[in-house]
């Protein structure tokens, strides 16, 4: 059985405070991007096997979140061995949630494949044990994330309905753990839910990702990409999550962003152009 885990971007990210368990309370808006996906297949097998292709993912196989998702479900349900095949297209360390999405989609695939009849709330409960933002990928709707990112409230963002989003993924790996170590919580007087309800042209001055303060000094090329997106007409541009992916929101449906890099253009889930170079740029 085959599925296509998609990625996300963060519309703003506020670091509220550090929790007693070592994590941080945050406030962010998760926005799904279904045109950039991995490919995940799980089939019954005589013995367990996991194979990963595409974008290289460091670490042991047993540490992959897809494997952890299967093992978690096996603890609670009588599951036979499976063969798992994962084709990675979503880069790691980009702030696009690729690993979390793979884990959540593995849970959903296992639920369907073995007819466990688990509802979304139960799947979210399992997903939250695998990663702070895994629960978001169980549903397919924009959501305000609070707590560790696992407390979700669906939201509507009509300002983006006719816009083009350009996602840039340079060859930069940003460790989320390291990014959190350097971050400083900031007191807020306005919530993200209030900010995203404002007209899109106000977001540049109001909608902030706190990680930019610590990540940009470490990787100056990321700040330059953000500046370049604004220079080329973005209404709003930002780091996604802790980076290194960035995105720009444009009024023009077919905005061609000039850069020295690989460019991929998508519209309504249809791939329409590609040139081969070094930086991925995806319009969705």
C-alpha positions as CSV (number, residue, x, y, z in Angstrom):
1,X,0.0,0.0,0.0
2,X,1.4,3.4,-1.1
3,X,1.0,6.9,0.3
4,X,2.6,10.3,-0.2
5,X,3.6,12.2,3.0
6,X,3.6,15.9,2.3
7,X,5.5,18.7,4.0
8,X,4.5,21.9,5.8
9,X,5.7,25.5,6.3
10,X,5.4,27.6,9.5
11,X,3.5,30.9,9.3
12,X,5.2,32.6,12.2
13,X,6.8,30.8,15.2
14,X,6.8,32.2,18.7
15,X,9.0,30.6,21.4
16,X,7.0,31.2,24.5
17,X,9.1,29.6,27.3
18,X,11.1,26.5,28.3
19,X,9.1,23.7,29.9
20,X,10.2,21.6,32.9
21,X,10.6,18.6,30.6
22,X,13.3,20.4,28.6
23,X,11.1,21.2,25.6
24,X,9.7,24.6,24.7
25,X,6.2,25.9,24.5
26,X,5.6,27.5,21.1
27,X,2.9,29.1,19.1
28,X,3.0,28.6,15.3
29,X,0.7,28.1,12.3
30,X,1.3,24.9,10.4
31,X,0.3,25.2,6.7
32,X,0.3,22.0,4.6
33,X,2.1,21.9,1.3
34,X,0.9,18.9,-0.6
35,X,2.9,19.4,-3.7
36,X,6.2,18.4,-2.1
37,X,6.0,14.8,-0.9
38,X,8.0,11.7,0.0
39,X,6.8,8.3,-1.1
40,X,6.0,5.6,1.5
41,X,5.0,2.0,0.8
42,X,4.3,-0.7,3.5
43,X,3.5,-4.3,2.5
44,X,3.1,-7.5,4.6
45,X,6.3,-9.6,4.6
46,X,7.8,-12.7,6.0
47,X,10.3,-10.6,8.0
48,X,10.7,-6.9,8.9
49,X,12.6,-4.8,6.4
50,X,13.1,-1.1,6.0
51,X,14.8,0.5,3.0
52,X,15.2,4.2,2.4
53,X,16.1,5.9,-0.9
54,X,16.5,9.4,-2.3
55,X,17.7,12.2,0.0
56,X,20.3,10.8,2.4
57,X,19.1,10.5,6.0
58,X,21.8,10.1,8.6
59,X,21.4,7.7,11.6
60,X,20.5,4.1,12.2
61,X,17.5,2.5,10.6
62,X,15.9,1.8,13.9
63,X,16.0,5.5,14.7
64,X,14.0,6.5,11.6
65,X,10.5,7.8,12.6
66,X,8.8,5.4,10.2
67,X,10.3,2.4,11.9
68,X,9.5,3.9,15.3
69,X,5.9,4.4,14.1
70,X,5.6,0.7,13.1
71,X,7.2,-0.4,16.4
72,X,4.9,1.8,18.4
73,X,1.8,0.3,16.8
74,X,3.2,-3.2,17.1
75,X,3.4,-2.7,20.9
76,X,-0.4,-2.1,21.0
77,X,-1.7,-4.3,18.1
78,X,-0.8,-7.7,16.8
79,X,0.9,-6.7,13.6
80,X,2.7,-9.1,11.2
81,X,6.2,-8.3,9.8
82,X,6.2,-5.7,7.0
83,X,8.6,-4.4,4.4
84,X,8.8,-0.6,4.4
85,X,10.1,1.4,1.4
86,X,10.7,5.2,1.8
87,X,11.7,7.5,-1.0
88,X,12.8,10.8,0.5
89,X,12.3,14.0,-1.5
90,X,11.7,16.4,1.4
91,X,15.1,17.5,2.7
92,X,16.1,16.8,6.3
93,X,17.0,19.7,8.6
94,X,14.9,22.1,6.5
95,X,12.0,22.9,8.9
96,X,9.5,21.3,6.5
97,X,8.5,18.4,8.8
98,X,9.5,15.6,6.4
99,X,10.4,13.1,9.1
100,X,7.3,13.9,11.2
101,X,5.1,13.6,8.1
102,X,6.6,10.2,7.2
103,X,5.8,9.0,10.8
104,X,2.2,10.2,10.7
105,X,1.5,8.8,7.3
106,X,3.0,5.5,8.4
107,X,0.5,5.4,11.3
108,X,-2.4,6.1,8.9
109,X,-1.1,3.5,6.4
110,X,-0.8,0.8,9.1
111,X,-4.3,1.7,10.3
112,X,-5.7,1.2,6.8
113,X,-3.6,-1.8,5.8
114,X,-4.4,-3.8,8.9
115,X,-8.0,-2.5,9.3
116,X,-7.4,-1.2,12.9
117,X,-10.3,1.2,12.6
118,X,-8.6,3.9,14.7
119,X,-10.1,7.4,14.5
120,X,-8.0,10.5,13.9
121,X,-7.9,11.4,17.6
122,X,-6.4,8.1,18.5
123,X,-3.9,8.4,15.6
124,X,-2.9,11.8,16.9
125,X,-2.4,10.4,20.3
126,X,0.1,7.9,18.9
127,X,1.7,10.6,16.6
128,X,2.4,12.9,19.6
129,X,4.6,10.2,21.1
130,X,6.8,10.2,18.0
131,X,7.4,14.0,17.6
132,X,6.0,17.3,18.6
133,X,4.6,18.2,15.2
134,X,3.6,14.7,14.0
135,X,0.0,15.1,15.0
136,X,-0.4,17.9,12.5
137,X,0.1,15.5,9.6
138,X,-2.9,13.3,10.6
139,X,-5.2,16.0,9.3
140,X,-4.8,18.0,6.1
141,X,-5.8,21.5,7.3
142,X,-3.9,24.6,8.4
143,X,-3.7,24.7,12.2
144,X,-2.5,26.8,15.1
145,X,0.0,24.7,17.0
146,X,0.6,25.4,20.7
147,X,2.3,23.6,23.6
148,X,5.2,21.6,22.0
149,X,3.4,22.0,18.7
150,X,1.1,19.1,19.4
151,X,-1.9,21.1,20.6
152,X,-3.7,21.9,17.4
153,X,-6.6,24.2,16.6
154,X,-7.7,24.2,12.9
155,X,-7.8,27.6,11.2
156,X,-8.7,29.2,7.9
157,X,-6.3,31.5,6.1
158,X,-8.3,32.9,3.1
159,X,-5.5,35.4,2.3
160,X,-3.4,32.6,0.7
161,X,-6.2,31.1,-1.5
162,X,-5.0,33.0,-4.6
163,X,-1.3,33.3,-3.8
164,X,1.7,31.5,-5.0
165,X,4.1,30.2,-2.4
166,X,7.8,29.7,-3.4
167,X,9.8,27.4,-1.2
168,X,13.6,27.5,-1.3
169,X,15.6,24.6,0.1
170,X,19.3,25.5,0.0
171,X,21.9,22.9,0.9
172,X,21.9,23.8,4.6
173,X,21.1,21.4,7.5
174,X,19.9,23.2,10.6
175,X,19.6,21.1,13.8
176,X,16.4,21.8,15.5
177,X,17.9,20.9,18.9
178,X,20.8,23.2,18.4
179,X,18.5,26.0,17.2
180,X,16.4,25.7,20.4
181,X,19.5,25.8,22.6
182,X,20.4,29.3,21.3
183,X,16.8,30.7,21.3
184,X,15.5,33.2,23.8
185,X,11.8,33.2,24.6
186,X,10.1,36.5,23.8
187,X,7.0,38.0,25.5
188,X,4.1,38.6,23.1
189,X,1.2,41.1,23.3
190,X,-0.5,39.8,20.1
191,X,-1.3,36.2,19.4
192,X,-0.6,34.5,16.0
193,X,-4.3,33.9,15.5
194,X,-4.8,37.7,15.6
195,X,-1.9,38.4,13.3
196,X,-2.8,35.9,10.6
197,X,-6.3,37.4,10.5
198,X,-4.8,40.6,9.3
199,X,-4.4,41.5,5.6
200,X,-1.4,39.7,4.0
201,X,0.6,43.0,3.3
202,X,0.8,43.6,7.1
203,X,2.5,40.2,7.8
204,X,5.9,41.5,6.9
205,X,5.9,43.8,10.0
206,X,3.9,41.6,12.3
207,X,4.5,37.9,11.6
208,X,7.8,36.7,13.1
209,X,9.7,33.5,13.3
210,X,11.8,33.7,16.4
211,X,14.4,31.2,15.1
212,X,15.6,33.8,12.5
213,X,17.3,35.7,15.3
214,X,19.6,32.8,16.1
215,X,19.8,30.8,12.8
216,X,20.5,33.8,10.4
217,X,23.8,34.8,12.2
218,X,24.9,31.1,11.9
219,X,23.9,30.8,8.3
220,X,24.1,34.3,6.7
221,X,23.2,32.8,3.3
222,X,19.7,32.1,4.6
223,X,19.1,35.7,5.4
224,X,20.3,36.7,1.9
225,X,17.7,34.3,0.4
226,X,15.0,35.9,2.4
227,X,16.1,39.4,1.3
228,X,16.2,38.1,-2.3
229,X,12.6,36.9,-2.1
230,X,11.5,40.4,-1.0
231,X,13.6,42.0,-3.7
232,X,11.8,39.9,-6.3
233,X,8.3,40.9,-5.1
234,X,7.3,38.6,-2.2
235,X,4.5,40.0,-0.1
236,X,5.8,38.0,2.8
237,X,8.9,35.8,3.3
238,X,10.2,33.8,6.2
239,X,12.2,30.9,7.5
240,X,10.1,27.7,8.0
241,X,10.4,26.2,11.4
242,X,14.1,26.3,12.5
243,X,15.2,26.2,8.8
244,X,17.0,25.9,6.5
245,X,14.1,26.1,4.1
246,X,12.6,29.6,3.4
247,X,9.5,30.6,1.5
248,X,8.0,33.6,-0.1
249,X,4.4,34.4,-0.8
250,X,3.7,36.2,-4.1
251,X,0.7,37.8,-5.7
252,X,1.7,36.5,-9.2
253,X,0.5,32.9,-9.9
254,X,3.5,32.1,-12.0
255,X,6.3,34.1,-10.3
256,X,9.7,33.0,-11.7
257,X,12.2,33.6,-9.0
258,X,15.7,34.3,-10.3
259,X,18.4,32.4,-8.4
260,X,21.5,30.3,-9.0
261,X,19.8,27.0,-8.3
262,X,17.5,24.2,-9.3
263,X,14.0,25.5,-9.9
264,X,10.8,23.5,-9.8
265,X,7.4,25.1,-10.4
266,X,4.2,23.6,-9.2
267,X,0.6,24.8,-9.5
268,X,-2.5,23.0,-8.2
269,X,-0.4,19.8,-7.6
270,X,0.8,19.7,-11.2
271,X,4.5,19.9,-12.1
272,X,5.2,22.2,-15.0
273,X,8.9,23.1,-15.2
274,X,12.3,22.1,-14.0
275,X,15.9,23.2,-14.5
276,X,18.8,21.3,-13.1
277,X,21.1,23.2,-10.7
278,X,21.6,23.4,-7.0
279,X,18.9,25.1,-4.9
280,X,15.4,23.7,-4.9
281,X,12.7,26.3,-5.5
282,X,9.1,25.1,-5.5
283,X,6.0,27.2,-6.2
284,X,2.8,25.8,-4.8
